[in-house]
Each structure stands twice: as C-alpha cells, then as structure tokens.
Amino acid sequence: MTKVKICGLSRPEDIEAVNAYGADYAGIVFFEKSKRNVSYEKAEMLIKELKKNPKIQSVAVCVSPSQDEVGKFNDMGFDLIQIHGAIPADCQSDGGLALWQAVNIAGSTEENADELFVQSSNIRGYVVDGAEYGSGKTFGWEAEEQTFVFPEKLKIQNRQFILAGGLNIENVQNGIRMLHPDVVDVSSGVERNGVKDADLIRKFISAVKHC
C-alpha cells in the first residue's frame, strides 16, 4: 500500500492532525526562503509531540545542508533527512541518518533523468518533484503522453520512489495508478489560506488508503 508524507508541518495543530489520521511520514522544513520554514527550537517542540505516535517517521527537509546541520538533525531525533541540492560527501556513506534525495525534473519526458539520481548506500529513497521545489506544481506526469518511469535499477535496490509536487485530493489516486510510487508527498495540497487544514489532511490520507 502506498504510504503518505505530509510535509511542511509548522504548528502543534498540524502534528495533531497527522497523528490522528495516520500519516506515515511527517516533514518539517528548514529553508529560510520557504514560508514553511521553522526554527530549530520550534522543530524540537514539534518533534516531541510527533514522537507520541511511533508509527510516524519524522523527516527533516533541507537544501544543501552543511555537515553540522546534518548532525543537528541527527541530534534532534529525526528519522530521515530529505535533501534538495547538494548532498555532503560524508553523508553519502553508511552511518548517520538515512537520506532521501530530492530530484527536481522539468517534465515527465526529461532526457537523462536517470543521471539525476545519486546512488550511495545511505540514500534510501528519491523524492521526485517538479522543476521548482515548493511550487505546488506537478512535473507533468498527468499528461496522457507521460513517460516517466522510476529507474528499474533503483527498484531492484529497494530504494523508495516518493512522488511529490502538486498533489492533492483530486489527483493523488491517478498519480498512484499511473506511477506506482511507494510514498506520496503533499504540502500545499492540504492547506487552506497557507496553513495546514486537518480535514484536507484526513481526506488526502483517506484517498490514498482507498486507492
């Protein structure tokens, strides 16, 4: 069954919603240019509440982090780090937190897409997103002529395929049926007026579980 990641959590109410409705992953953003960015202090408070549900894995979402930042996420108790941009060389080997690499593609037929996926022992999954992180747009997979296929060599290695970008209650079931991701990742698709909405979170998770 496809799993669900709710990303961009920033309030105690958000944590209550993912705990109540059974998300599998919860993402907290550390990127100053994002409207969903949170401080380390606030994140520690959110993590404490999130840990009340041991079934949910916490994900630190960041952009080209330093080794010190990666160590901070480890100390804070995150289960995974989702990295956009450059991945520190020391983080690509065994040891430390498991990683998800975010891969931004410009279209469902982008040439040489396979080359975008960094292969290292510590990368457990790949978040395939639109051309611009946080844009709330898909990479075009819903077009009838879409040809994106998650690389078979990564499937064989049991690397997770996380589908992100522009997902919402209306299109997530089609995304699952067309692309067969291991995880679907949503942020703006479960928001009203720029903040997470508990009812939309409930409906999104329900749509995925009933696909």
Legacy VTK file of the C-alpha trace (Angstrom):
# vtk DataFile Version 3.0
C-alpha trace
ASCII
DATASET POLYDATA
POINTS 211 float
0.000 0.000 0.000
1.227 3.493 -0.859
2.367 5.491 2.153
1.723 9.172 2.874
4.066 12.014 3.798
2.553 15.292 4.949
5.217 17.967 4.549
5.677 21.500 5.808
4.309 20.981 9.327
4.803 24.077 11.447
2.145 24.139 14.195
1.051 21.876 17.045
-2.312 21.553 15.268
-0.503 20.065 12.254
1.099 17.413 14.428
-2.264 16.592 15.987
-3.746 16.053 12.517
-1.049 13.701 11.216
-1.127 11.765 14.491
-4.908 11.470 14.390
-5.320 10.484 10.746
-2.390 8.139 10.304
0.265 9.708 8.103
3.357 7.560 7.644
5.889 10.395 7.358
5.870 13.969 8.657
8.122 16.603 7.107
9.481 19.720 8.810
11.147 22.303 6.577
14.466 24.017 7.322
14.888 26.506 4.469
14.744 30.241 5.135
13.215 31.060 1.735
10.251 28.789 2.399
7.101 30.109 4.053
7.019 26.801 5.929
10.483 27.250 7.430
10.729 26.615 11.175
13.449 27.298 13.725
15.386 24.527 15.443
13.695 25.425 18.720
10.211 25.163 17.277
11.113 21.954 15.454
12.263 20.340 18.687
8.873 21.097 20.211
7.063 19.641 17.197
9.257 16.534 17.192
8.451 15.944 20.852
4.742 15.903 20.031
5.266 13.816 16.919
7.117 11.119 18.844
3.882 10.366 20.701
2.957 8.319 17.631
5.854 5.913 16.994
4.312 4.803 13.691
5.123 8.137 12.046
8.660 8.775 10.792
9.953 12.334 11.007
11.707 13.919 8.031
13.975 16.980 8.145
13.605 18.745 4.781
16.570 20.945 3.856
18.565 22.411 0.975
22.300 21.742 0.505
22.951 21.324 4.248
26.351 21.529 5.874
27.690 18.553 7.788
26.989 20.481 11.007
23.344 20.893 10.033
23.038 17.189 9.265
24.497 16.444 12.701
21.944 18.791 14.268
19.061 16.926 12.611
20.507 13.676 13.911
20.737 15.065 17.447
17.154 16.337 17.262
15.871 12.825 16.709
14.742 12.900 13.080
14.347 9.540 11.354
15.237 10.770 7.855
16.785 13.757 6.106
15.328 14.877 2.760
17.988 16.824 0.896
17.386 19.180 -2.008
20.513 20.347 -3.816
23.995 19.190 -2.867
24.477 16.230 -0.544
27.563 16.412 1.725
30.023 13.689 0.704
30.281 12.319 4.246
26.525 11.797 4.309
26.523 9.506 1.300
28.194 6.600 3.075
26.820 4.311 5.762
26.308 5.853 9.162
24.111 8.649 10.429
20.555 9.217 9.326
19.040 7.636 6.252
18.605 10.084 3.394
16.021 10.869 0.760
17.389 12.707 -2.247
15.020 15.241 -3.797
15.190 15.143 -7.590
13.643 18.039 -9.500
12.656 17.304 -13.074
11.262 19.691 -15.663
8.915 17.278 -17.401
7.686 13.726 -17.487
9.827 13.019 -20.557
13.021 14.728 -19.398
16.022 13.147 -21.072
18.779 11.598 -18.974
16.559 11.699 -15.883
18.366 8.621 -14.563
21.541 10.681 -14.207
19.879 12.929 -11.632
19.631 10.113 -9.079
22.707 9.987 -6.830
23.495 6.407 -5.890
25.044 5.840 -2.494
24.487 3.406 0.331
22.875 5.934 2.665
20.202 7.118 0.237
17.068 5.095 0.900
14.656 6.909 -1.397
14.166 9.586 -4.051
11.620 12.399 -3.860
10.694 13.099 -7.473
9.362 16.659 -7.576
8.578 19.366 -10.103
11.202 21.675 -11.567
10.932 24.099 -8.629
10.662 22.821 -5.070
7.607 24.126 -3.256
5.900 25.392 -6.403
2.788 23.277 -5.856
3.020 22.071 -9.469
3.467 18.569 -10.871
6.234 17.677 -13.303
3.656 16.798 -15.958
3.013 13.145 -15.129
-0.745 13.581 -15.543
-0.426 14.243 -19.284
-1.579 11.306 -21.378
1.809 11.050 -23.067
3.741 10.931 -19.784
6.651 8.514 -19.924
8.410 8.969 -16.582
9.408 5.632 -15.109
11.282 5.276 -11.843
14.621 3.602 -12.726
14.421 -0.175 -12.525
17.930 -0.404 -11.108
16.761 1.605 -8.075
13.677 -0.561 -7.614
15.887 -3.630 -7.529
17.944 -1.974 -4.775
14.721 -1.403 -2.791
15.079 2.361 -2.995
11.790 4.145 -2.337
10.084 6.230 -5.002
8.400 9.249 -3.389
6.086 11.185 -5.698
5.866 14.903 -4.874
4.809 18.186 -6.401
1.283 19.408 -6.983
-0.532 16.507 -5.354
-3.996 16.999 -3.901
-7.175 15.096 -3.102
-8.338 15.277 -6.731
-5.244 13.885 -8.459
-3.418 11.669 -5.976
-5.249 8.478 -6.877
-4.431 8.966 -10.571
-0.796 9.577 -9.639
-0.672 6.319 -7.724
-2.306 4.351 -10.524
-0.069 5.808 -13.232
3.311 5.888 -11.499
3.071 3.347 -8.649
5.079 5.313 -6.042
5.977 3.865 -2.669
5.129 7.179 -0.982
3.122 10.267 -1.969
4.275 13.605 -0.568
1.884 16.533 -0.137
2.178 20.022 1.318
0.185 22.854 -0.287
-2.439 20.346 -1.433
-3.657 20.004 2.156
-3.611 23.712 3.016
-6.217 26.459 3.214
-5.070 30.076 3.274
-1.453 28.970 3.563
-1.794 26.708 6.609
-2.410 23.001 7.014
-6.066 22.013 7.228
-6.894 18.968 9.343
-9.911 17.998 7.237
-7.910 18.132 3.999
-5.197 16.010 5.624
-7.836 13.473 6.631
-9.357 13.388 3.138
-5.969 13.106 1.413
-4.842 10.194 3.592
-8.211 8.508 3.082
-7.948 8.903 -0.703
-4.525 7.248 -0.695
-5.535 4.383 1.572
-8.592 3.638 -0.587
-6.752 3.696 -3.890
LINES 1 212
211 0 1 2 3 4 5 6 7 8 9 10 11 12 13 14 15 16 17 18 19 20 21 22 23 24 25 26 27 28 29 30 31 32 33 34 35 36 37 38 39 40 41 42 43 44 45 46 47 48 49 50 51 52 53 54 55 56 57 58 59 60 61 62 63 64 65 66 67 68 69 70 71 72 73 74 75 76 77 78 79 80 81 82 83 84 85 86 87 88 89 90 91 92 93 94 95 96 97 98 99 100 101 102 103 104 105 106 107 108 109 110 111 112 113 114 115 116 117 118 119 120 121 122 123 124 125 126 127 128 129 130 131 132 133 134 135 136 137 138 139 140 141 142 143 144 145 146 147 148 149 150 151 152 153 154 155 156 157 158 159 160 161 162 163 164 165 166 167 168 169 170 171 172 173 174 175 176 177 178 179 180 181 182 183 184 185 186 187 188 189 190 191 192 193 194 195 196 197 198 199 200 201 202 203 204 205 206 207 208 209 210
